Amino acid sequence: MSTSKTWGGRFGQATDQRVESFTSSLDYDRRLYAHDIRGSIAHARMLAHVGVLTGTECDEIVTGLERIKSEIERGEFEWLPAHEDVHMNIELRLTEQIGEVGKKLHTARSRNDQVATDLRLYMRYAVDEILTALVAFQVELLDIAEREAETIMPGFTHMQTAQPVTAGHHVMAWSQMLERDMQRLFEVRQRINIMPLGAAALSGTSFPIDRTFTAKELGFDEPSANSLDAVSDRDFVIEFVAGASILMVHLSRIAEELILWCSEPFGFIQIGEAFCTGSSIMPQKKNPDVAELTRAKSGRVFGHLVAILTVMKGQPLAYNRDNQEDKELSFDTVDTVLACLEVMLGMMSDIHFQRERLLAAAQRGYSTATDLAEYLVSKGVPFRDAHEAVGKTVRYALERHKSLSELSLDELQRFSDEIQADVFDRLTIEGSVSVRVHVGGTAPSEVIKSVRNARERLTRRRELLGRLPK
């Protein structure tokens, strides 16, 4: 390959080696090669469509680009740092292979709109990969929720025992968090799928291009509406990393609960040994490292969000070299999210709920106190009066080391004359859970309905993913 700069005509002095090293993005942006080649092929076909290239010239360019793609995938392509980035490496290799015709490919475009197009093509692909992984993760959660629909466990507020719930209900709360992540990513994908190509450097081009033709070739919904904005916009990166950050918040919260639950003081679950590690000094240890690392990697993605916001906040329009910094953080965000989803999915498929331990924990902490208050309200007692009466009942039971269900009817009636023998149906853990049969409630029957509805949503998600332009 030639090592001369494609932009070197205006310069009379060679680039300082330190500048070449500092400004080169080749080490990481070569990852865009398939998207760059796809964009170039579509651009060449558009140029032939409008008569800027002949059909023969277009065929030569397309064949040459496909040959280069094969070289890269076979590991035979020589990447030269002197050519700065993936775009110049491919273009110069094309010219080396097919001669002067290769130099015509860059007609009516700039690296500014070229890189923006490549990045959008990559981000679209990455979002689809993450959505597919989220669907798989959701399927596993729904299977667990259905299996544990009748498994009673304590629900917590302030990390204190609050009210009994079912494990299936708790897992469905995780599912709801990830459902919102999917909604956000589908919305982000819509704004990613706008085509910058044709904006050229910033003002468009004098050539008679057909941007709608190119957009259709590349599966974009439409061309960008403003050439200046097209090359300088990185909102789609910000939105993606923001959505990924919220997703990582959710994965981190799930991981945190798994870490607590598998600890000896809780003992709510057992994680399969294939997804745990040991200690170098304590032979008995079984550490939940997958969950711990997922929890930590959330901070990595949050950092990328701060970074891209900082990169963009002070830039005037249009393109600035600052935007070179958008790629490493985008790539690492994608890699981190996909890795966490993959390993968390494997771990979730090997988790076992300790049902007896969960039930015993739910029976501690006076978790049916709210049920007693609601019982009194159903008898006509104002809620605030009921709340006070039950508070006194709990204190009485605490002093005698009894649960509420262990108190006699006479003892309960000390705090309210409205309490009758039917109260004991409400003071059992099973009774507390079973009466919450409204939409979104923790009753096993509602959990099963929620699982069924979520599976129907996932079916629609899969169908939508299959229809989206790639």
Buried (B, 14 or more C-beta within 10 A) or exposed (E): BEEEBBEEEEEEEEBEEEEBEEEBBBEBBBBBBBBBBBBBBBBBBBBBBEEBBEEEBBBBBBEBBEBBBEBBEEEEBEBBBBBBBBBBBBBBBBBEBBEEBBBBBBBBBBBBBBBBBBBBBBBBBBBBBBBBBBBEBBBBBBBBBBBBBBBBBBBBEEEEBBBBBBBBBBBBBBBBBBBEBBEBBBEBBEBBBBBBBBBBBBEBBEBEBBBBBBBBBBBBBEBBEEBBBBBBBBBBBBBBBBBBBBBBBBBBBBBBBBBBBBEEEBBBBBBEEEBBEEEEEEEEEEBBBBBBEBBEBBEBBBBBBEBBBEBBEEBEEBBBEEBBBBBBBBBBBBEBBBBBBEBBBBBBEEBEBBBEBBBBBBBEBBBBBBBBBBBBBEBEBEEEBBBBBBEEBBEBBEEEEEBBBEBEEEBBBBBBEBBEEEBBBBBBBBBBBBBBEEEEBBBBEBBBBBBEEBBEEBEEBBEEBEEBEE
